[in-house]
Amino acid sequence: MHWRSKLVQPQSLAPKGFKSLSTPTYRGSTVVFDRQADVKDIWRQTDNAYTYGLYGTPTALELGARIAQLEGAHHTFVVPGGQAAIALIYLSFCKAGSHALAPFSAYGPNKSLASGLLRNLNIEVETYDPLIGGDIGALIRTNTALVWVESPGSVTMEVQDVPAICSAAHAREVPVAMDNTYAAGVLFDAFGHGVDISMHALTKYVGGHSDLLLGTVSVASEVTCERVGATFKQLGLAVSPDDCSLALRGLQTLGVRLAHLENSTLEIAHWLSQRPEVAAVFHPAFPSCPGHVNWRRDFTGSASVFSILFHNDFNARQVVTFVDALHLFKIGMSWGGLTSLALVYPDLDRPGKDYAGRLVRLNIGLEDIDDLKADLDQALLAMRQFSEAGLNNA
């Protein structure tokens, strides 16, 4: 061949037999076939050989298989992020005229999707009290196509009675989907408690280093797998094999990271609960947390994220002063990584409650606990000094 052809279609020249502890990163869009008769366009590459890179290279399929094994799922789809996972579930089960239920403590973008794209598609998503338990049956209609649970809830950390909700929904033949991101798919056994579809953002604990965006949708049965798979194929939810490789690496340290994060977070949360500035701590392992009895019954541990509510002696501006004064805690969205984070929720929508900008969510990272306490302590002092300065100026 001409040297140009050799460059375009090289032969493999490296010696074979290399064995590594790491899963190779396979990049590729086009899959080549031996014969025209072999050409197919199907998403189920685990059973029918590879057809197109859009549905996953061996790196993505390895990641999906490991997540499925971890969760005890029939199959796991890997998608570009947590929000993509939520959208895939909605669009797999809801159509124009459908009704769905989601807790009012659900992840904010879930509710934004409901009030935006889904509403435009004539899909109604009704929010419900996350602590409703089995009484959710009264909200299920003849056109209810999906029930969401998210436990603990976003920011305010309500722990749901998932088995009771699943029982009520299944009695009316309605599937239940769960956002299981807080538990990283391992601290709560979604399928063991009756859930039909479990999703979580690998962006958080599985990635673990704040450097990738991925999500998964795991299903309990073959019937559900076919339904989700058909939608997955049509939406073109391609994932980066490089991100999948990072997630596979993150899985190997997930156990030790979760254990360390749980211990550090509990210590920081207990320390903050003793501070005079703090009115309440929203942490699932605390008896004061809404639905704590459900956490104690159903979970095998807690994670790194929780919220604090400052006393009403402090206003929203003073709380912002507290967050701005932090040094080790960075101001940023997401959680589950190595770095401690803080974020104010000034406009949090919770029926019958007005937190008046005094609610702050914290993510505890892998920094030294004493350093984190010192950072929080100096930020609390800055908030108090700001408050006193305001009183003196008045």
Secondary structure per residue as TSV (DSSP state, phi and psi in degrees):
chain	resnum	aa	ss	phi	psi
A	1	M	-	360.0	153.7
A	2	H	-	-65.3	151.6
A	3	W	H	-60.8	-29.5
A	4	R	H	-65.2	-41.6
A	5	S	H	-66.1	-35.6
A	6	K	H	-64.6	-35.1
A	7	L	H	-68.5	-39.5
A	8	V	H	-75.6	-39.2
A	9	Q	S	-124.8	73.2
A	10	P	-	-74.4	151.8
A	11	Q	-	-91.9	150.1
A	12	S	-	-71.7	121.8
A	13	L	-	-111.9	-16.9
A	14	A	S	-69.3	146.3
A	15	P	-	-65.1	146.4
A	16	K	S	-86.2	170.0
A	17	G	-	100.2	5.6
A	18	F	-	-70.5	126.6
A	19	K	-	-119.7	126.9
A	20	S	-	-128.2	157.3
A	21	L	S	-77.8	-12.7
A	22	S	S	-99.1	144.8
A	23	T	-	-73.3	129.2
A	24	P	-	-59.8	150.4
A	25	T	-	-95.8	106.1
A	26	Y	-	-94.9	118.4
A	27	R	-	-107.6	140.6
A	28	G	-	166.7	142.2
A	29	S	S	-104.2	-50.6
A	30	T	-	-83.3	132.0
A	31	V	-	-108.2	129.0
A	32	V	-	-95.6	147.2
A	33	F	-	-114.3	153.7
A	34	D	S	-74.8	-34.0
A	35	R	S	-140.5	153.8
A	36	Q	G	-58.5	-34.7
A	37	A	G	-65.1	-18.2
A	38	D	G	-85.9	-10.0
A	39	V	-	-69.6	123.8
A	40	K	-	-140.0	157.6
A	41	D	-	-125.2	78.9
A	42	I	-	-131.0	149.6
A	43	W	S	-81.6	-24.2
A	44	R	-	-81.5	77.9
A	45	Q	H	-80.3	-16.2
A	46	T	H	-68.3	-26.0
A	47	D	H	-105.8	-25.7
A	48	N	H	-120.9	21.1
A	49	A	-	69.9	170.3
A	50	Y	-	-76.5	142.6
A	51	T	-	-125.5	-37.6
A	52	Y	-	-162.0	140.9
A	53	G	G	-60.6	-22.0
A	54	L	G	-56.5	-33.5
A	55	Y	G	-90.6	2.7
A	56	G	-	117.9	133.3
A	57	T	-	-86.0	175.0
A	58	P	H	-55.4	-27.9
A	59	T	H	-66.4	-45.7
A	60	A	H	-67.6	-39.8
A	61	L	H	-69.9	-33.4
A	62	E	H	-64.0	-43.1
A	63	L	H	-62.3	-46.6
A	64	G	H	-59.8	-41.6
A	65	A	H	-65.6	-37.6
A	66	R	H	-70.5	-37.7
A	67	I	H	-65.8	-42.1
A	68	A	H	-60.8	-41.6
A	69	Q	H	-63.4	-42.1
A	70	L	H	-64.8	-40.3
A	71	E	H	-89.9	-10.1
A	72	G	T	71.2	36.3
A	73	A	-	-93.2	158.6
A	74	H	S	-70.3	-40.2
A	75	H	E	-160.8	151.1
A	76	T	E	-128.3	129.6
A	77	F	E	-97.0	133.8
A	78	V	E	-101.0	129.3
A	79	V	E	-129.7	169.9
A	80	P	S	-67.3	-12.5
A	81	G	S	-179.9	174.3
A	82	G	H	-61.9	-40.7
A	83	Q	H	-66.9	-35.0
A	84	A	H	-63.9	-36.6
A	85	A	H	-64.2	-43.0
A	86	I	H	-62.0	-46.0
A	87	A	H	-62.5	-41.9
A	88	L	H	-59.0	-41.3
A	89	I	H	-67.7	-48.4
A	90	Y	H	-56.0	-49.4
A	91	L	H	-74.7	-15.6
A	92	S	H	-79.7	-27.2
A	93	F	H	-116.4	-18.0
A	94	C	-	-111.8	145.7
A	95	K	-	-136.5	176.7
A	96	A	T	-54.6	128.3
A	97	G	T	95.2	-6.5
A	98	S	-	-77.6	157.2
A	99	H	E	-122.0	138.4
A	100	A	E	-133.3	159.7
A	101	L	E	-122.0	135.9
A	102	A	E	-141.3	141.2
A	103	P	E	-65.8	147.2
A	104	F	T	-69.9	-9.3
A	105	S	T	-95.1	14.3
A	106	A	S	-68.6	158.7
A	107	Y	-	-47.1	130.7
A	108	G	H	-51.7	-48.6
A	109	P	H	-62.0	-25.8
A	110	N	H	-61.0	-47.3
A	111	K	H	-70.4	-31.8
A	112	S	H	-65.8	-39.6
A	113	L	H	-61.7	-39.9
A	114	A	I	-64.3	-42.5
A	115	S	I	-84.4	-9.6
A	116	G	I	-107.7	-96.1
A	117	L	I	-56.5	-47.3
A	118	L	I	-66.1	-40.3
A	119	R	H	-61.9	-39.3
A	120	N	H	-65.5	-23.9
A	121	L	T	-91.6	8.9
A	122	N	T	64.4	38.8
A	123	I	-	-111.4	122.0
A	124	E	E	-96.2	126.3
A	125	V	E	-114.3	115.1
A	126	E	E	-98.7	133.3
A	127	T	E	-88.9	150.5
A	128	Y	E	-137.7	163.2
A	129	D	-	-66.0	120.4
A	130	P	T	-61.1	-20.3
A	131	L	T	-94.5	17.0
A	132	I	-	-69.3	-28.2
A	133	G	G	61.0	-140.4
A	134	G	G	-65.3	-16.3
A	135	D	G	-68.3	-5.0
A	136	I	G	-62.0	-20.7
A	137	G	G	-55.0	-31.3
A	138	A	G	-69.7	-18.0
A	139	L	G	-93.4	-11.5
A	140	I	-	-78.4	128.9
A	141	R	-	-106.4	177.2
A	142	T	T	-67.8	-24.2
A	143	N	T	-103.6	13.2
A	144	T	E	-71.0	121.9
A	145	A	E	-107.1	-14.3
A	146	L	E	-162.1	140.6
A	147	V	E	-120.3	126.3
A	148	W	E	-96.4	143.4
A	149	V	E	-128.8	148.2
A	150	E	E	-144.2	114.3
A	151	S	S	-142.3	120.2
A	152	P	S	-68.1	159.9
A	153	G	-	-72.2	159.9
A	154	S	T	-65.4	128.7
A	155	V	T	72.0	-55.8
A	156	T	T	-91.2	-4.5
A	157	M	-	64.7	27.0
A	158	E	-	-64.1	130.1
A	159	V	-	-97.3	119.6
A	160	Q	-	-86.1	156.5
A	161	D	-	-87.8	79.7
A	162	V	H	-62.1	-44.3
A	163	P	H	-58.6	-39.7
A	164	A	H	-67.5	-39.6
A	165	I	H	-66.1	-43.1
A	166	C	H	-62.3	-41.9
A	167	S	H	-61.7	-44.4
A	168	A	H	-65.9	-40.2
A	169	A	H	-69.9	-42.9
A	170	H	H	-67.8	-28.7
A	171	A	T	-63.5	-21.7
A	172	R	T	-110.8	15.3
A	173	E	T	59.0	39.7
A	174	V	-	-111.6	128.6
A	175	P	-	-73.6	154.1
A	176	V	E	-117.9	127.9
A	177	A	E	-110.4	144.1
A	178	M	E	-127.0	133.5
A	179	D	E	-86.3	104.4
A	180	N	-	-106.7	27.7
A	181	T	T	-64.2	-41.7
A	182	Y	T	-55.5	-41.2
A	183	A	T	-86.3	1.8
A	184	A	T	55.3	21.8
A	185	G	T	76.1	0.9
A	186	V	T	-125.7	-28.3
A	187	L	S	-80.2	-13.8
A	188	F	B	-136.7	126.2
A	189	D	-	-86.5	91.1
A	190	A	T	-59.9	-48.0
A	191	F	G	-71.8	-31.7
A	192	G	G	-67.9	-20.0
A	193	H	G	-104.4	12.0
A	194	G	T	103.6	-1.4
A	195	V	-	-70.4	145.9
A	196	D	S	-94.6	-36.0
A	197	I	E	-134.5	127.4
A	198	S	E	-120.4	128.4
A	199	M	E	-123.0	152.4
A	200	H	E	-154.2	157.7
A	201	A	E	-87.3	110.8
A	202	L	T	-66.0	-15.5
A	203	T	T	-50.7	-33.9
A	204	K	T	-83.6	-102.8
A	205	Y	T	-74.3	-36.0
A	206	V	T	-67.6	-48.8
A	207	G	T	-60.3	-55.3
A	208	G	-	77.0	-6.7
A	209	H	S	-129.2	13.4
A	210	S	S	58.1	35.8
A	211	D	-	-132.6	15.6
A	212	L	-	-148.4	160.4
A	213	L	-	-127.3	114.4
A	214	L	-	-153.5	156.7
A	215	G	E	-142.9	165.1
A	216	T	E	-134.1	150.3
A	217	V	E	-124.8	114.6
A	218	S	E	-108.6	141.5
A	219	V	E	-123.8	152.9
A	220	A	S	-88.9	-21.7
A	221	S	S	-140.6	164.8
A	222	E	H	-65.5	-38.9
A	223	V	H	-60.9	-46.9
A	224	T	H	-66.3	-35.9
A	225	C	H	-60.0	-45.7
A	226	E	H	-63.7	-38.2
A	227	R	H	-67.7	-45.9
A	228	V	H	-69.7	-38.8
A	229	G	H	-60.8	-39.5
A	230	A	H	-62.1	-41.3
A	231	T	H	-73.0	-39.7
A	232	F	H	-55.0	-44.2
A	233	K	H	-63.4	-39.3
A	234	Q	H	-78.6	-25.0
A	235	L	H	-84.5	-14.4
A	236	G	T	66.0	45.6
A	237	L	-	-84.4	67.5
A	238	A	-	-72.3	145.4
A	239	V	-	-120.4	153.6
A	240	S	-	-76.9	126.4
A	241	P	H	-64.1	-27.2
A	242	D	H	-68.4	-42.3
A	243	D	H	-63.6	-40.4
A	244	C	H	-62.1	-37.3
A	245	S	H	-64.3	-40.7
A	246	L	H	-65.5	-38.3
A	247	A	H	-66.6	-38.8
A	248	L	H	-61.5	-39.4
A	249	R	H	-66.4	-40.8
A	250	G	H	-62.5	-34.6
A	251	L	H	-58.1	-34.5
A	252	Q	H	-66.8	-28.3
A	253	T	H	-106.7	5.0
A	254	L	H	-57.9	-43.0
A	255	G	H	-60.7	-48.5
A	256	V	H	-71.7	-33.9
A	257	R	H	-67.0	-45.2
A	258	L	H	-61.7	-40.4
A	259	A	H	-63.8	-44.6
A	260	H	H	-66.7	-44.0
A	261	L	H	-63.0	-38.7
A	262	E	H	-61.1	-48.4
A	263	N	H	-64.3	-44.8
A	264	S	H	-64.7	-41.9
A	265	T	H	-66.3	-42.0
A	266	L	H	-61.9	-40.4
A	267	E	H	-65.8	-44.3
A	268	I	H	-65.2	-42.2
A	269	A	H	-63.6	-43.0
A	270	H	H	-64.9	-39.6
A	271	W	H	-62.4	-44.1
A	272	L	H	-66.9	-33.4
A	273	S	H	-64.4	-19.5
A	274	Q	T	-92.1	-5.6
A	275	R	S	-77.1	138.3
A	276	P	T	-67.1	-20.7
A	277	E	T	-76.5	-19.0
A	278	V	E	-98.3	123.7
A	279	A	E	-86.8	-33.6
A	280	A	E	-156.1	149.2
A	281	V	E	-119.2	124.5
A	282	F	E	-100.3	92.9
A	283	H	-	-136.1	127.7
A	284	P	T	-54.7	-29.9
A	285	A	T	-80.7	-4.9
A	286	F	S	-89.7	132.1
A	287	P	T	-55.3	-25.8
A	288	S	T	-77.5	-11.8
A	289	C	S	-73.0	133.1
A	290	P	T	-56.1	124.4
A	291	G	T	82.9	16.0
A	292	H	H	-54.8	-35.7
A	293	V	H	-62.2	-32.9
A	294	N	H	-69.5	-39.4
A	295	W	H	-62.0	-45.9
A	296	R	H	-62.6	-34.6
A	297	R	H	-78.3	-39.1
A	298	D	H	-107.7	-21.7
A	299	F	B	-100.3	154.1
A	300	T	S	-104.1	1.5
A	301	G	-	175.4	178.6
A	302	S	-	-122.7	169.8
A	303	A	-	-117.4	-153.3
A	304	S	S	-101.4	-2.0
A	305	V	E	-113.8	137.7
A	306	F	E	-159.4	173.7
A	307	S	E	-128.3	155.2
A	308	I	E	-126.0	146.2
A	309	L	E	-115.3	123.0
A	310	F	E	-79.4	152.4
A	311	H	-	-58.8	153.6
A	312	N	T	-72.1	2.6
A	313	D	T	-69.0	-19.3
A	314	F	S	-106.6	142.3
A	315	N	-	-102.6	176.9
A	316	A	H	-60.7	-37.3
A	317	R	H	-65.5	-38.8
A	318	Q	H	-67.7	-36.4
A	319	V	H	-65.7	-38.6
A	320	V	H	-62.1	-37.8
A	321	T	H	-59.3	-41.3
A	322	F	H	-59.0	-49.3
A	323	V	H	-66.4	-41.7
A	324	D	H	-65.6	-25.6
A	325	A	H	-81.2	-11.9
A	326	L	-	-68.8	144.8
A	327	H	S	-112.1	-56.7
A	328	L	S	-69.3	-41.7
A	329	F	S	-72.0	121.3
A	330	K	E	-92.4	154.0
A	331	I	E	-91.0	114.8
A	332	G	-	-171.9	155.5
A	333	M	S	-79.6	174.8
A	334	S	-	70.6	-176.7
A	335	W	-	-172.3	-179.6
A	336	G	S	89.4	-0.3
A	337	G	S	-94.1	-165.8
A	338	L	S	-77.3	-22.2
A	339	T	S	-100.9	136.4
A	340	S	-	-72.0	140.8
A	341	L	E	-132.4	155.2
A	342	A	E	-140.3	145.4
A	343	L	E	-155.1	132.6
A	344	V	E	-85.3	143.6
A	345	Y	-	-116.9	84.6
A	346	P	T	-73.8	-24.5
A	347	D	T	-120.4	34.0
A	348	L	-	-65.0	127.3
A	349	D	-	-97.4	106.7
A	350	R	B	-132.8	118.7
A	351	P	T	-52.8	129.1
A	352	G	T	77.6	4.6
A	353	K	B	-134.0	139.2
A	354	D	-	-129.0	106.3
A	355	Y	-	-83.3	-5.0
A	356	A	T	51.8	37.8
A	357	G	T	72.1	16.7
A	358	R	-	-102.4	8.6
A	359	L	E	-102.3	127.9
A	360	V	E	-126.0	130.0
A	361	R	E	-95.7	135.6
A	362	L	E	-118.9	141.3
A	363	N	E	-117.7	124.6
A	364	I	-	-92.3	128.2
A	365	G	-	-100.1	-150.5
A	366	L	S	-101.6	12.0
A	367	E	S	-67.3	165.4
A	368	D	-	-63.6	136.3
A	369	I	H	-61.1	-42.9
A	370	D	H	-63.5	-36.1
A	371	D	H	-65.8	-39.4
A	372	L	H	-66.1	-41.7
A	373	K	H	-62.3	-41.7
A	374	A	H	-63.3	-38.9
A	375	D	H	-65.2	-45.7
A	376	L	H	-63.0	-40.0
A	377	D	H	-62.1	-46.4
A	378	Q	H	-69.0	-30.7
A	379	A	H	-71.9	-36.5
A	380	L	H	-64.7	-38.5
A	381	L	H	-63.9	-42.1
A	382	A	H	-62.2	-37.4
A	383	M	H	-66.7	-43.1
A	384	R	H	-65.1	-40.5
A	385	Q	H	-65.8	-37.2
A	386	F	H	-63.2	-40.5
A	387	S	H	-65.1	-45.1
A	388	E	H	-66.4	-36.7
A	389	A	H	-64.1	-38.4
A	390	G	H	-64.9	-40.0
A	391	L	H	-66.5	-40.1
A	392	N	H	-66.8	-38.8
A	393	N	H	-67.2	-31.5
A	394	A	-	-68.4	360.0
